Amino acid sequence: MHKLHLDERWLEEIAAIRDSVTEESGLIRDDGARYRICRLGPAFTVELFPSFSRADEGIELVFDPQDLYCHRVGGHASGRYPSTLDKVTRNVHGIDAAIRGVPRMNDVRERFEPQMLLVFCVAESLRFDRIAVVMDQIIRAGTGRGGQHHRPTLETGPLFELFKNWGSVGAAVWRAVSAGARALGALPLARLTQEQREHTEAVALLHGDMRWRDAALAVRAIKPPSA
């Protein structure tokens, strides 16, 4: 089980979880970072703790590694994001309240929105390192560990186009590289030779995919290329 804390460890722990459940690729982003590839495998669990928490206050989120989809939160089945997710505004205390409150909510309708808020915070931080950075800023501002330049609240609206188009952005990344790179990306690392593992290729989006340029710089974990 992976542990994730709503405090100054967020970026470090998100990166560690991402690295544990995905594989490094040879695809290089414009900023020099390498994309990571989701793979088939057993479900993994993230225990999310509120800020200034006790050891018994965590809530478990269960994910599928092939798409980082969360299917259980606090023992309850998860689902798709609500249509209102693009209008959510929460500070770190609101996220804290969701972590502590969801396990005690028996009504499905009552817990749906706070439950999906937690899914968003974790799943999209794993998929997008830019969203992980936004979360880190919110956490530091809300816990008194950040300066005035940090965001005090999570506003999902400006991030909506990122998480809504995660699959499309990944597909654009694969279209931007050679057929050889796509063939390597379709295979797990265990099936690659050392030479194949060391192959790198810069991602240069095709003209028709330039609308995804900003998102391609924000995403870190992508699905393998389609067959």
FENLINWO-V253571 format. One record per run of one state. SS is the DSSP state (@ for helix, = for strand, . for the rest). FROM is the first residue (numbers start at 0). LEN is the number of residues. If there is no record, write none. Layout:
SS FROM LEN
SS FROM LEN
This chain:
. 0 1
= 1 4
. 5 4
@ 9 12
= 21 7
. 28 5
= 33 5
. 38 5
= 43 6
. 49 9
= 58 6
. 64 4
= 68 5
. 73 2
= 75 2
. 77 7
@ 84 3
. 87 1
= 88 3
@ 91 11
. 102 5
@ 107 20
= 127 1
@ 128 14
. 142 10
= 152 3
. 155 1
@ 156 8
. 164 1
@ 165 10
. 175 3
@ 178 7
. 185 3
@ 188 3
. 191 2
@ 193 4
. 197 3
= 200 2
. 202 4
@ 206 12
= 218 1
. 219 1
= 220 2
. 222 5
